[in-house]
């Protein structure tokens, strides 16, 4: 419930407290459902993500990494996501290795 209130608050602030009709049109959620959500009714998962995606798009005027990751998660197959995940893990491992070797070399000098 806390996350729901936070995402609605962010959405409303980022969009200058729009009308419920505008929220409905923007998110694709029916007007009566938007009214219920604004009055504290529990959100369904797809409604939460409708608000969250709009907030992310609004916050990132340039294409941010997190927005790209969310799109990949929505659109790509599990195999592609696993491949991307492995690549990211491998890159982190290499960076940590290089950093540890660099600090070892600097302390040895």
Rosetta blueprint (number, residue, H / E / L):
1 X L
2 X H
3 X H
4 X H
5 X H
6 X H
7 X H
8 X H
9 X H
10 X H
11 X H
12 X H
13 X H
14 X H
15 X L
16 X L
17 X L
18 X L
19 X L
20 X H
21 X H
22 X H
23 X H
24 X H
25 X H
26 X H
27 X H
28 X L
29 X L
30 X L
31 X H
32 X H
33 X H
34 X H
35 X H
36 X H
37 X H
38 X H
39 X L
40 X L
41 X L
42 X L
43 X L
44 X L
45 X H
46 X H
47 X H
48 X H
49 X H
50 X H
51 X H
52 X H
53 X H
54 X H
55 X H
56 X H
57 X H
58 X H
59 X H
60 X L
61 X L
62 X L
63 X L
64 X L
65 X H
66 X H
67 X H
68 X H
69 X H
70 X H
71 X H
72 X H
73 X H
74 X H
75 X H
76 X L
77 X L
78 X H
79 X H
80 X H
81 X H
82 X H
83 X H
84 X H
85 X H
86 X H
87 X H
88 X H
89 X H
90 X H
91 X H
92 X H
93 X H
94 X H
95 X H
96 X H
97 X H
98 X H
99 X H
100 X H
101 X H
102 X H
103 X H
104 X H
105 X H
106 X H
107 X H
108 X H
109 X L
